[in-house]
Amino acid sequence: MAILAGTNTIKKVAKEHRQSILAFSTGKNAVAAYLAIKDSFTDVYPYYLYLVPELEFVEEQLDLYERQFGFKITRLPHPALYQMLRAHVFQPLCNIPVIDEAKLVDFDYADIRKVMCGMFNLPLNTPVANGTRVEKNPKRRLSMLRHGSIVKSQRQYYPIWDWKKSDLLHCFTQHNVRLGSDYKVFGCSFDSLDLRFLLPIKQFYPRDYQKILEFFPLCELEIYRWECAHGKG
């Protein structure tokens, strides 16, 4: 276990690996993680994990970052997508036999890393940079103290775990970064299919809302419950 400062974490990983994979959620921490590591590796391979494929507002943000940083972001399904489908989340009864017949596989982040290694012919031990920060999050801080900033068993490292909000702002100003629309619409990066996201998606991105309903038809119930609670149902 190694609890190193973020900068030293990057240096140590870069001594052992020429390339890095990057978990790129489109959130500000993922953006900062890329900026922190990009000059320490010959190549950085970012991936984005989608809950519903090809949502227009997501693709617009991915395109924004691809143009800003000059890289290509690989789109892959999030493990939670398959988990929700297999668990019949937001599914009407008529969809359940079809989903079960599909026998959707179970996979995790370790499998995602292996897929990235295979897609880009990377060494099988190529690590993944994760933009998690621990500021004002006791649970994450405890996890960092327990596992360290480099988790070799998971081939994962945390290059900005010790960054504060002021570090993010300085980094974005220094690199003249434009953030995606998530923070204007949701106040955070899109990462779930609960009311926090569904309500503004229905309002601002109606075509994407309809696409979400194609995969999870009963998401409408989240909106319906809210409307009933606010006297709009």
Secondary structure as the mmCIF struct_conf table of DSSP 4:
data_model
#
loop_
_struct_conf.conf_type_id
_struct_conf.id
_struct_conf.beg_label_comp_id
_struct_conf.beg_label_asym_id
_struct_conf.beg_label_seq_id
_struct_conf.end_label_comp_id
_struct_conf.end_label_asym_id
_struct_conf.end_label_seq_id
STRN STRN1 ALA A 2 ALA A 2
HELX_RH_AL_P HELX_RH_AL_P1 GLY A 6 GLU A 16
BEND BEND1 ARG A 18 ARG A 18
STRN STRN2 GLN A 19 ALA A 23
BEND BEND2 THR A 26 GLY A 27
HELX_RH_AL_P HELX_RH_AL_P2 LYS A 28 ILE A 37
TURN_TY1_P TURN_TY1_P1 LYS A 38 SER A 40
BEND BEND3 PHE A 41 THR A 42
STRN STRN3 ASP A 43 TYR A 50
BEND BEND4 LEU A 51 VAL A 52
TURN_TY1_P TURN_TY1_P2 PRO A 53 GLU A 54
HELX_RH_AL_P HELX_RH_AL_P3 GLU A 56 PHE A 69
TURN_TY1_P TURN_TY1_P3 GLY A 70 GLY A 70
HELX_LH_PP_P HELX_LH_PP_P1 ILE A 73 ILE A 73
STRN STRN4 THR A 74 PRO A 77
HELX_RH_AL_P HELX_RH_AL_P4 PRO A 79 ARG A 86
TURN_TY1_P TURN_TY1_P4 ALA A 87 PHE A 90
HELX_RH_3T_P HELX_RH_3T_P1 LEU A 93 ASN A 95
HELX_RH_AL_P HELX_RH_AL_P5 ILE A 96 ALA A 102
TURN_TY1_P TURN_TY1_P5 LYS A 103 LYS A 103
HELX_LH_PP_P HELX_LH_PP_P2 LEU A 104 ASP A 106
HELX_RH_AL_P HELX_RH_AL_P6 TYR A 109 MET A 119
TURN_TY1_P TURN_TY1_P6 PHE A 120 ASN A 121
TURN_TY1_P TURN_TY1_P7 LEU A 124 ASN A 125
STRN STRN5 VAL A 128 ALA A 129
TURN_TY1_P TURN_TY1_P8 GLU A 135 LYS A 136
HELX_RH_AL_P HELX_RH_AL_P7 PRO A 138 HIS A 147
BEND BEND5 SER A 149 SER A 149
STRN STRN6 ILE A 150 VAL A 151
HELX_RH_3T_P HELX_RH_3T_P2 LYS A 152 GLN A 154
TURN_TY1_P TURN_TY1_P9 ARG A 155 ARG A 155
STRN STRN7 GLN A 156 TYR A 157
TURN_TY1_P TURN_TY1_P10 PRO A 159 ASP A 162
HELX_RH_AL_P HELX_RH_AL_P8 LYS A 165 GLN A 174
TURN_TY1_P TURN_TY1_P11 HIS A 175 ASN A 176
HELX_LH_PP_P HELX_LH_PP_P3 VAL A 177 LEU A 179
TURN_TY1_P TURN_TY1_P12 SER A 181 SER A 181
HELX_RH_AL_P HELX_RH_AL_P9 ASP A 182 VAL A 185
TURN_TY1_P TURN_TY1_P13 PHE A 186 PHE A 186
BEND BEND6 GLY A 187 CYS A 188
BEND BEND7 ASP A 194 ASP A 194
HELX_RH_AL_P HELX_RH_AL_P10 LEU A 195 PHE A 204
HELX_RH_AL_P HELX_RH_AL_P11 PRO A 206 PHE A 215
HELX_RH_3T_P HELX_RH_3T_P3 PRO A 217 CYS A 219
HELX_RH_AL_P HELX_RH_AL_P12 GLU A 220 ALA A 229
TURN_TY1_P TURN_TY1_P14 HIS A 230 GLY A 231
#
